[in-house]
Amino acid sequence: MAAKEDLYSKILPRRLRQSRSGSIKSSSNLDVLLSMGFSRHRALKSLVSTGGRSVQAACDWLFSHVDDPFLDDPLPREFVLYLRPSGPLQNQLSHFWQQSRVTCGKNKAHNIFPHITLCQFFMCADPKVEALCEALQTTVQQWRGRFPHPLPLELYTSSNFIGLFVEEQVADVLRQFAADFATEATRKAEVKVEPHRKQLHLTLAYNFSSDHLSSLEKLAKGIEVKLGCDWLAVLFSRDIRFANHETVRVMYPYMPQNDDELELSPGDFIFMSSMDQTSTSEGWVYGTSLATGLSGLLPENYVSVADECDTWVFHGSHSFFSCAPSEKGGKEKGVFDGLPDSRRPDSTSPGDTPTLSVICHPMQQVLRFSGSHSRQPKRTLFVCRHGERMDVVFGKHWLTLCSDSKGRYVRSNLNMPPSLPLRGGQKDYDMDAPITVFGSTQARLVGEALLESNTVIDFVYCSPSLRCVQTAQNILKGLQQDGKLKVRVEPGLFEWTKWVSGNSLPAWIPPADLAAANFGVDTAYRPLIPVSKLTVSESYENYMSRSYQVTKDILSDCKNTGNNVLIVAHASSLEACTRQLQGRSPQNAKDFIQVVRKIPYLGFCACEEQGETGTWQLVDPPILPLTHGPNHSFDWKETLLQE
């Protein structure tokens, strides 16, 4: 065996090596991947799927997609050509995007960054993508000096659409550019491109509630369309398989507990089709990972809704006015200058929040100030969802799992409470289930966190549901106020009655019976909305109106006797009790349901009064969020005694 010195003597120092024409440095990214042993098909697919950023990005994509069942599928990607503004006009459009989202919630325009569509989506095979990018670059170079400047835009509004339209004579010039690109793309990349034939425009908002029209129109009129702007031709692609899927962002990690489940990594995106959700269990959805290409079941509250273009791949940007080198997909800095942060690679939208909990940064503390302070503290409303439910964890027939031969309650799992409060019959529990032991722990943790943050609660109101009463009591235990602060049971805080199964409302335990069972409820309290005023299957409008009215009445009753009110109710309450309080109109029922489905047990939010104006605003809660993973049922015999 050669001596170590002999081996090292045969290796030239890096600085003394002579460059070779076939070295990695001068080879294309494709050549490098081929030299590493990847097939041509896979190498091309990885480069196109990462926008040709780098060999490293392509390798990472290939390694993460090693088990992707569609890795060798020859299906091409879909491409689209947009005209994108940059500079001062883009800054104003970004501001409009953010303000409209905060003020009126998300509408369909938010799915894609500000743009003018020049061509319809078209397909291009992976081996032809480089030629397609060259076709765009060539066409833009031919149009420098011919592109209309400035580009005249006119504001147009209707009942469900707001946009900036290009003057028709100038629009014909843009269509000619698109036609020239289509010709060049056909010649170089052998693709069929269809220029956009409809009126050219930049969409500001569409498919929004009519209640938001005036607010959106006011924001749109603030955009100075004559500001300086460098228009860029940008090329994006998407996976054609998921063109009509909903896109969600993974917020929390999840390790599969069963073979049919999907591993989740924060920052990944999941594609979901409504067709795949028909056979999924409650709280679970079926989707496909962008990062791995694998499909499976995942917990629904581990993801949040993303924008459609968050998963698109950027392939290049070319200026009509600047002769500086064009931006390529491989450049990470500057490519998305002028775009909202959410459109930049590896970034998250400022408006996105984790969906396992309402975002709760411990930045604020609500303190009780002494009377010597001339400035009174702001009033704060806290709204909290109840703890983990027995019927969700153990199924709607949970009582059959914990009843002996005589029908007496005997828990069969450590997460079942040691005892249950007495009530009329089993049906009463079916419609009004208690919380689990872990649900009680969740509530006490929240109470302890409020105590540690020096938060003072002056009044506690809760829904008549047993799970809400139990949650409120355990929060007070953690807050060390159990027995000192009484809970006011308010039927008006019950959830949307349309969600109640059957033809009647639950038979809730009366406050006097709750007190007899050692619950700290205020038996002298007279409800603002008595049970007799609730109706089965109420309309969505009635529910939102009821929730808003009872919240206002609660705050009015407490105004001169305390600053901080805690409402313990349902997931829907975090939205229904605070939205109109902020002066915002209710969402449509479909969007409302999507919000509610993302609010976890003990989801917690804070709404603060703004001076004496009567308006309120959501603020950071004084406590951290509560996050935990699932813990499935375990049968040691079935698992460990298997042959």
PAZAVEX-390053 format. One line per 2 residues: their letters; for each residue x, y, z of C-alpha. Coordinates in nm, 2 decimals, decimal comma. Example, Ala and Ser with C-alpha at 12.3 -4.5 7.8 and 13.67 -1.06 7.14 Angstrom:
<recs>
AS> 1,23 -0,45 0,78  1,37 -0,11 0,71
</recs>
This chain:
<recs>
MA> 0,00 0,00 0,00  0,14 0,34 -0,09
AK> 0,25 0,57 0,19  0,02 0,86 0,28
ED> 0,28 1,11 0,16  0,29 0,94 -0,19
LY> -0,09 0,96 -0,21  -0,10 1,33 -0,12
SK> 0,19 1,41 -0,36  -0,03 1,31 -0,65
IL> -0,29 1,57 -0,57  -0,22 1,92 -0,70
PR> -0,31 2,21 -0,48  -0,63 2,38 -0,59
RL> -0,45 2,70 -0,70  -0,20 2,51 -0,92
RQ> -0,47 2,31 -1,11  -0,52 2,41 -1,46
SR> -0,88 2,47 -1,58  -1,02 2,21 -1,81
SG> -1,28 2,28 -2,08  -1,50 2,00 -1,94
SI> -1,48 2,11 -1,57  -1,78 2,15 -1,36
KS> -1,73 2,52 -1,34  -1,79 2,57 -1,71
SS> -2,05 2,29 -1,76  -2,42 2,36 -1,76
NL> -2,63 2,26 -1,46  -2,77 1,98 -1,67
DV> -2,43 1,85 -1,76  -2,33 1,85 -1,39
LL> -2,64 1,65 -1,29  -2,59 1,40 -1,57
SM> -2,23 1,36 -1,46  -2,36 1,28 -1,11
GF> -2,55 0,98 -1,25  -2,90 1,12 -1,27
SR> -3,10 1,03 -1,58  -3,16 1,31 -1,84
HR> -3,54 1,30 -1,77  -3,49 1,34 -1,39
AL> -3,22 1,60 -1,42  -3,43 1,82 -1,65
KS> -3,74 1,78 -1,43  -3,55 1,89 -1,12
LV> -3,41 2,19 -1,30  -3,75 2,30 -1,44
ST> -3,92 2,24 -1,10  -3,67 2,47 -0,92
GG> -3,65 2,74 -1,19  -3,29 2,64 -1,28
RS> -3,16 2,82 -0,96  -2,86 2,59 -0,90
VQ> -2,73 2,24 -0,91  -2,77 2,22 -0,53
AA> -3,14 2,32 -0,55  -3,20 2,06 -0,82
CD> -3,02 1,79 -0,62  -3,22 1,87 -0,31
WL> -3,54 1,84 -0,51  -3,44 1,50 -0,65
FS> -3,34 1,36 -0,32  -3,67 1,48 -0,15
HV> -3,87 1,34 -0,44  -3,70 1,00 -0,45
DD> -4,03 0,82 -0,35  -4,25 1,05 -0,56
PF> -4,47 0,81 -0,77  -4,48 1,07 -1,05
LD> -4,11 1,14 -1,06  -4,07 0,97 -1,40
DP> -4,40 1,10 -1,54  -4,34 1,29 -1,86
LP> -4,63 1,53 -1,80  -4,51 1,89 -1,88
RE> -4,56 2,19 -1,66  -4,80 2,48 -1,74
FV> -4,65 2,82 -1,81  -4,79 3,17 -1,81
LY> -4,66 3,51 -1,92  -4,74 3,81 -1,71
LR> -4,66 4,18 -1,73  -4,55 4,29 -1,38
PS> -4,50 4,65 -1,26  -4,20 4,75 -1,05
GP> -4,09 5,07 -0,88  -4,32 5,33 -0,72
LQ> -4,64 5,20 -0,88  -4,57 4,85 -0,75
NQ> -4,51 4,98 -0,40  -4,85 5,14 -0,41
LS> -5,01 4,82 -0,54  -4,83 4,62 -0,26
HF> -4,98 4,86 -0,01  -5,32 4,81 -0,15
WQ> -5,28 4,43 -0,14  -5,19 4,44 0,22
QS> -5,44 4,70 0,34  -5,73 4,54 0,15
RV> -5,65 4,20 0,30  -5,63 4,34 0,65
TC> -5,94 4,56 0,61  -6,17 4,33 0,42
GK> -6,01 3,98 0,44  -5,88 3,78 0,15
NK> -6,05 3,79 -0,19  -5,95 3,60 -0,50
AH> -5,72 3,87 -0,63  -5,49 3,80 -0,34
NI> -5,41 3,46 -0,49  -5,17 3,61 -0,74
FP> -4,94 3,92 -0,72  -5,04 4,23 -0,92
HI> -5,01 4,16 -1,29  -5,15 4,19 -1,64
TL> -5,20 3,86 -1,82  -5,05 3,85 -2,17
CQ> -5,09 3,48 -2,25  -5,31 3,20 -2,14
FF> -5,16 2,91 -1,96  -4,97 2,68 -2,20
MC> -4,77 2,36 -2,17  -4,40 2,32 -2,24
AD> -4,20 2,00 -2,22  -3,90 2,00 -1,98
PK> -3,64 1,97 -2,26  -3,78 2,28 -2,43
VE> -3,80 2,52 -2,12  -3,45 2,67 -2,17
AL> -3,55 2,75 -2,54  -3,88 2,90 -2,41
CE> -3,69 3,13 -2,18  -3,46 3,23 -2,46
AL> -3,77 3,31 -2,68  -3,90 3,55 -2,41
QT> -3,56 3,72 -2,38  -3,53 3,76 -2,75
TV> -3,88 3,91 -2,79  -3,83 4,16 -2,51
QQ> -3,50 4,27 -2,66  -3,68 4,33 -3,00
WR> -3,94 4,54 -2,82  -3,71 4,77 -2,63
GR> -3,78 5,12 -2,74  -4,12 5,01 -2,88
FP> -4,30 4,93 -2,56  -4,56 5,20 -2,47
HP> -4,45 5,43 -2,19  -4,62 5,54 -1,98
LP> -4,88 5,26 -1,98  -5,23 5,43 -1,94
LE> -5,44 5,26 -1,68  -5,80 5,35 -1,58
LY> -5,98 5,24 -1,26  -6,30 5,04 -1,31
TS> -6,53 4,91 -1,04  -6,84 4,69 -1,03
SN> -7,03 4,51 -0,76  -6,77 4,23 -0,73
FI> -6,47 4,35 -0,93  -6,22 4,63 -0,91
GL> -5,93 4,67 -1,16  -5,71 4,89 -1,36
FV> -5,78 4,86 -1,74  -5,53 4,93 -2,02
EE> -5,65 5,18 -2,27  -5,77 4,98 -2,57
QV> -5,54 5,13 -2,83  -5,24 5,06 -2,61
AD> -5,37 4,72 -2,52  -5,35 4,63 -2,90
VL> -4,98 4,71 -2,88  -4,93 4,47 -2,58
RQ> -5,13 4,20 -2,76  -4,89 4,24 -3,06
FA> -4,59 4,18 -2,82  -4,77 3,87 -2,69
AD> -4,82 3,75 -3,04  -4,46 3,80 -3,13
FA> -4,36 3,60 -2,82  -4,60 3,33 -2,92
TE> -4,44 3,31 -3,27  -4,09 3,30 -3,12
AT> -4,18 3,04 -2,86  -4,33 2,82 -3,14
RK> -4,01 2,86 -3,35  -3,76 2,80 -3,07
AE> -3,95 2,58 -2,82  -4,21 2,41 -3,03
VK> -4,50 2,52 -2,81  -4,84 2,66 -2,88
VE> -4,90 2,99 -2,70  -5,24 3,17 -2,71
PH> -5,22 3,55 -2,65  -5,48 3,69 -2,42
RK> -5,77 3,82 -2,63  -5,99 3,98 -2,36
QL> -5,95 4,33 -2,22  -5,61 4,37 -2,07
HL> -5,62 4,47 -1,70  -5,46 4,45 -1,36
TL> -5,71 4,30 -1,11  -5,72 4,47 -0,77
AY> -6,00 4,28 -0,61  -6,27 4,04 -0,72
NF> -6,52 3,79 -0,57  -6,56 3,99 -0,25
SS> -6,86 4,06 -0,03  -7,07 4,35 -0,15
DH> -7,03 4,50 0,20  -6,66 4,56 0,12
LS> -6,71 4,75 -0,21  -6,69 5,10 -0,06
SL> -6,38 5,02 0,15  -6,20 4,86 -0,14
EK> -6,30 5,13 -0,38  -6,17 5,39 -0,15
LA> -5,83 5,21 -0,12  -5,82 5,17 -0,50
KG> -5,87 5,54 -0,56  -5,56 5,61 -0,35
IE> -5,34 5,43 -0,61  -5,16 5,69 -0,83
VK> -5,17 5,51 -1,16  -4,94 5,77 -1,33
LG> -4,65 5,70 -1,10  -4,32 5,59 -1,26
CD> -4,30 5,22 -1,35  -4,07 4,98 -1,52
WL> -4,28 4,70 -1,67  -4,13 4,35 -1,66
AV> -4,22 4,04 -1,87  -4,22 3,75 -1,62
LF> -4,25 3,38 -1,68  -4,39 3,14 -1,42
SR> -4,49 2,77 -1,42  -4,71 2,54 -1,22
DI> -4,77 2,17 -1,18  -5,06 2,10 -1,42
RF> -5,18 1,81 -1,19  -5,27 2,06 -0,92
AN> -5,41 2,35 -1,13  -5,76 2,32 -0,97
HE> -5,65 2,22 -0,62  -5,67 2,42 -0,30
TV> -5,32 2,51 -0,18  -5,24 2,51 0,20
RV> -4,92 2,59 0,39  -4,79 2,35 0,66
MY> -4,76 2,54 0,99  -4,65 2,26 1,23
PY> -4,45 1,94 1,20  -4,63 1,60 1,21
MP> -4,49 1,25 1,21  -4,72 0,99 1,07
QN> -4,89 0,75 1,31  -5,02 0,52 1,04
DD> -4,91 0,41 0,69  -5,17 0,62 0,51
EL> -5,07 0,95 0,68  -4,84 1,22 0,54
EL> -4,53 1,36 0,71  -4,55 1,74 0,75
SP> -4,27 1,99 0,76  -4,33 2,36 0,83
GD> -4,31 2,57 0,52  -4,41 2,29 0,28
FI> -4,73 2,33 0,07  -5,00 2,07 0,03
FM> -5,23 2,04 -0,27  -5,59 1,93 -0,18
SS> -5,88 1,83 -0,41  -6,24 1,84 -0,28
MD> -6,29 1,51 -0,46  -6,04 1,34 -0,23
QT> -6,21 1,46 0,09  -6,53 1,26 0,07
ST> -6,41 0,96 0,27  -6,18 1,13 0,52
SE> -6,25 1,14 0,89  -6,35 1,45 1,08
GW> -6,04 1,67 1,14  -5,84 1,50 0,86
VY> -5,78 1,59 0,50  -5,61 1,42 0,21
GT> -5,34 1,60 0,01  -5,01 1,58 -0,18
SL> -4,69 1,74 -0,06  -4,51 1,99 -0,29
AT> -4,17 1,91 -0,12  -4,19 1,53 -0,16
GL> -4,47 1,45 -0,41  -4,61 1,20 -0,16
SG> -4,98 1,19 -0,08  -5,17 1,09 0,24
LL> -5,39 1,20 0,52  -5,29 1,49 0,75
PE> -5,45 1,67 1,05  -5,65 1,96 0,91
NY> -5,55 2,21 1,18  -5,18 2,17 1,10
VS> -5,22 2,37 0,78  -5,35 2,72 0,68
VA> -5,48 2,85 0,35  -5,21 2,97 0,11
DE> -5,22 3,18 -0,21  -5,24 3,00 -0,54
CD> -4,91 3,14 -0,67  -4,71 3,05 -0,36
TW> -4,61 2,72 -0,52  -4,54 2,86 -0,87
VF> -4,19 2,84 -1,01  -4,02 3,16 -1,14
HG> -3,83 3,12 -1,47  -3,72 3,47 -1,56
SH> -3,79 3,85 -1,56  -3,70 4,09 -1,84
SF> -3,73 4,47 -1,84  -3,86 4,66 -2,14
FS> -3,67 4,98 -2,05  -3,35 4,86 -1,89
CA> -3,07 4,68 -2,08  -2,92 4,54 -1,75
PS> -2,89 4,16 -1,74  -3,22 4,00 -1,71
EK> -3,32 3,83 -1,39  -3,31 3,45 -1,41
GG> -3,47 3,19 -1,19  -3,13 3,11 -1,05
KE> -3,09 3,45 -0,89  -3,24 3,47 -0,54
KG> -3,18 3,84 -0,47  -3,37 4,10 -0,66
VF> -3,58 3,87 -0,87  -3,89 3,97 -0,67
DG> -3,81 4,33 -0,59  -4,13 4,52 -0,58
LP> -4,34 4,22 -0,51  -4,51 4,16 -0,18
DS> -4,30 3,96 0,06  -4,53 3,66 0,03
RR> -4,42 3,62 -0,34  -4,05 3,61 -0,27
PD> -3,88 3,27 -0,25  -3,87 3,10 0,09
ST> -4,08 3,37 0,26  -4,41 3,37 0,44
SP> -4,69 3,61 0,41  -4,71 3,87 0,69
GD> -5,08 3,79 0,72  -5,03 3,42 0,76
TP> -5,08 3,28 1,11  -5,03 2,94 1,25
TL> -5,36 2,74 1,24  -5,32 2,53 1,55
SV> -5,38 2,83 1,76  -5,46 3,20 1,73
IC> -5,12 3,37 1,72  -5,03 3,47 2,07
HP> -4,71 3,66 2,13  -4,63 3,74 2,49
MQ> -4,56 4,10 2,40  -4,84 4,26 2,60
QV> -4,95 4,24 2,95  -5,28 4,36 3,07
LR> -5,22 4,50 3,41  -5,45 4,63 3,68
FS> -5,34 4,99 3,75  -5,39 5,16 4,08
GS> -5,64 5,44 4,12  -5,35 5,69 4,14
HS> -5,29 5,67 3,77  -5,46 5,94 3,58
RQ> -5,47 5,73 3,26  -5,71 5,44 3,28
PK> -5,60 5,11 3,12  -5,77 5,00 2,80
RT> -6,06 4,76 2,82  -5,99 4,42 2,68
LF> -6,21 4,14 2,57  -6,06 3,79 2,57
VC> -6,24 3,51 2,37  -6,14 3,15 2,42
RH> -6,26 2,82 2,28  -6,34 2,53 2,51
GE> -6,11 2,24 2,58  -6,08 1,89 2,42
RM> -6,42 1,72 2,39  -6,50 1,36 2,49
DV> -6,71 1,29 2,19  -6,44 1,41 1,94
VF> -6,17 1,20 2,11  -6,37 0,88 2,18
GK> -6,65 0,91 1,92  -7,01 1,01 1,95
HW> -7,09 0,68 2,13  -6,82 0,74 2,39
LT> -7,06 0,66 2,68  -7,08 0,30 2,57
LC> -6,70 0,27 2,63  -6,73 0,38 2,99
SD> -7,05 0,22 3,13  -7,07 -0,10 3,33
SK> -7,34 -0,36 3,32  -7,57 -0,15 3,53
GR> -7,52 0,16 3,32  -7,30 0,33 3,57
YV> -7,01 0,55 3,45  -6,67 0,38 3,48
RS> -6,39 0,54 3,28  -6,19 0,31 3,05
NL> -5,92 0,55 2,96  -5,70 0,79 3,16
NM> -5,82 1,08 2,94  -6,18 1,02 3,06
PP> -6,28 1,22 3,37  -6,31 1,02 3,70
SL> -6,67 1,12 3,73  -6,95 1,31 3,55
PL> -7,20 1,55 3,68  -7,55 1,40 3,72
RG> -7,81 1,48 3,47  -8,13 1,35 3,32
GQ> -8,01 1,08 3,09  -7,76 0,95 2,84
KD> -7,91 1,15 2,55  -7,83 1,47 2,74
YD> -7,46 1,38 2,73  -7,49 1,29 2,36
MD> -7,58 1,64 2,28  -7,38 1,81 2,55
AP> -7,05 1,63 2,60  -6,80 1,71 2,87
IT> -6,43 1,78 2,82  -6,16 1,52 2,87
VF> -5,90 1,52 3,14  -5,66 1,67 2,89
GS> -5,92 1,93 2,81  -5,91 2,03 3,18
TQ> -5,53 2,04 3,17  -5,54 2,27 2,86
AR> -5,77 2,51 3,04  -5,56 2,52 3,36
LV> -5,25 2,59 3,15  -5,42 2,89 2,99
GE> -5,52 3,01 3,34  -5,17 2,97 3,47
AL> -5,03 3,16 3,17  -5,27 3,45 3,24
LE> -5,16 3,45 3,60  -4,79 3,46 3,50
SN> -4,86 3,75 3,27  -5,02 3,95 3,55
TV> -5,35 3,95 3,35  -5,65 4,04 3,56
ID> -5,99 3,90 3,46  -6,29 4,10 3,60
FV> -6,57 3,90 3,45  -6,62 3,56 3,30
YC> -6,90 3,47 3,07  -6,95 3,13 2,90
SP> -7,18 2,94 2,67  -7,43 2,70 2,85
SL> -7,25 2,40 2,69  -7,10 2,18 2,96
RC> -6,77 2,18 2,79  -6,75 2,56 2,81
VQ> -6,85 2,57 3,18  -6,59 2,31 3,26
TA> -6,33 2,50 3,06  -6,41 2,83 3,23
QN> -6,39 2,67 3,57  -6,05 2,52 3,50
IL> -5,91 2,85 3,36  -6,01 3,01 3,69
KG> -5,83 2,73 3,88  -5,51 2,81 3,69
LQ> -5,57 3,18 3,75  -5,62 3,10 4,12
QD> -5,96 3,27 4,11  -6,17 2,95 4,15
GK> -6,44 3,03 4,41  -6,36 3,40 4,40
LK> -6,49 3,49 4,05  -6,82 3,35 3,95
VR> -6,90 3,24 3,59  -7,20 3,39 3,42
VE> -7,37 3,13 3,20  -7,50 3,32 2,89
PG> -7,71 3,12 2,64  -7,66 3,39 2,38
LF> -7,30 3,27 2,35  -7,39 2,93 2,22
EW> -7,26 2,84 1,88  -7,45 2,85 1,55
TK> -7,76 2,63 1,61  -7,75 2,51 1,25
WV> -7,47 2,28 1,37  -7,68 2,11 1,63
SG> -7,79 1,76 1,52  -8,16 1,67 1,57
NS> -8,47 1,89 1,60  -8,40 2,04 1,94
LP> -8,13 2,22 2,13  -7,93 2,04 2,40
AW> -8,08 2,01 2,75  -7,81 2,21 2,92
IP> -7,76 2,18 3,30  -7,93 2,47 3,47
PA> -7,70 2,71 3,67  -7,86 2,60 4,00
DL> -7,77 2,24 3,93  -7,42 2,34 3,82
AA> -7,37 2,52 4,14  -7,50 2,22 4,33
AN> -7,23 2,01 4,15  -6,96 2,25 4,28
FG> -6,93 2,46 3,96  -6,86 2,82 4,05
VD> -7,14 2,98 3,85  -7,34 3,29 3,93
TA> -7,69 3,17 4,00  -7,81 3,53 4,04
YR> -7,72 3,62 3,68  -8,00 3,68 3,44
PL> -7,91 3,60 3,08  -7,91 3,87 2,82
IP> -8,06 3,62 2,57  -8,25 3,34 2,75
VS> -8,26 2,99 2,62  -8,62 3,04 2,50
KL> -8,50 3,29 2,25  -8,27 3,05 2,07
TV> -8,41 2,86 1,77  -8,29 2,55 1,60
SE> -8,13 2,59 1,25  -8,10 2,97 1,27
SY> -7,97 3,15 0,97  -7,60 3,25 0,95
EN> -7,71 3,61 0,96  -7,91 3,56 1,27
YM> -7,62 3,38 1,44  -7,37 3,66 1,36
SR> -7,62 3,92 1,47  -7,69 3,74 1,80
SY> -7,32 3,70 1,88  -7,25 4,06 1,81
QV> -7,54 4,19 2,01  -7,47 3,97 2,31
TK> -7,10 4,07 2,31  -7,19 4,44 2,29
DI> -7,44 4,40 2,58  -7,18 4,21 2,79
LS> -6,93 4,49 2,74  -7,19 4,76 2,81
DC> -7,29 4,59 3,14  -6,93 4,56 3,25
KN> -6,81 4,90 3,14  -6,81 5,08 3,47
TG> -6,72 4,79 3,70  -6,42 4,63 3,53
NN> -6,18 4,64 3,24  -6,12 4,29 3,13
VL> -6,39 4,04 3,02  -6,33 3,67 2,94
IV> -6,57 3,48 2,71  -6,54 3,10 2,71
AH> -6,74 2,96 2,42  -6,69 2,79 2,09
AS> -6,44 2,81 1,80  -6,69 3,02 1,60
SL> -6,71 3,27 1,89  -6,35 3,40 1,83
EA> -6,48 3,52 1,49  -6,84 3,60 1,57
CT> -6,78 3,79 1,89  -6,50 4,01 1,76
RQ> -6,54 4,08 1,39  -6,83 4,33 1,39
LQ> -6,69 4,47 1,71  -6,40 4,60 1,50
GR> -6,63 4,76 1,25  -6,58 4,48 0,99
SP> -6,87 4,32 0,81  -6,93 3,94 0,85
QN> -6,77 3,71 0,60  -6,99 3,49 0,38
AK> -7,09 3,17 0,55  -6,84 2,96 0,35
DF> -6,54 3,17 0,44  -6,66 3,18 0,80
IQ> -6,67 2,80 0,82  -6,31 2,78 0,69
VV> -6,19 3,02 0,96  -6,37 2,83 1,23
RK> -6,22 2,50 1,12  -5,88 2,63 1,19
IP> -5,93 2,74 1,55  -5,80 2,47 1,80
YL> -5,91 2,39 2,15  -5,83 2,68 2,38
GF> -5,77 2,90 2,08  -5,74 3,25 2,24
CA> -5,77 3,60 2,11  -5,77 3,95 2,26
CE> -5,97 4,25 2,14  -5,89 4,60 2,28
EQ> -6,10 4,91 2,30  -5,95 5,21 2,12
GE> -6,00 5,50 2,36  -6,36 5,62 2,39
TG> -6,44 5,58 2,02  -6,64 5,27 2,08
TW> -6,43 5,08 1,83  -6,22 4,77 1,91
QL> -5,92 4,61 1,75  -5,76 4,27 1,77
VD> -5,42 4,28 1,95  -5,16 4,03 2,06
PP> -5,29 3,82 2,35  -5,08 3,83 2,67
IL> -5,01 3,45 2,66  -4,83 3,21 2,44
PL> -5,02 2,97 2,21  -5,09 2,62 2,32
TH> -4,97 2,35 2,07  -4,96 1,98 2,10
GP> -4,96 1,67 1,88  -5,21 1,39 1,85
NH> -5,19 1,08 2,08  -5,38 0,79 1,92
SF> -5,54 0,50 2,11  -5,30 0,22 2,22
DW> -5,39 -0,14 2,28  -5,09 -0,32 2,41
KE> -5,23 -0,66 2,35  -5,32 -0,59 1,99
TL> -4,99 -0,42 1,93  -4,74 -0,62 2,13
LQ> -4,88 -0,97 2,12  -4,91 -0,99 1,74
E> -4,74 -1,29 1,59
</recs>
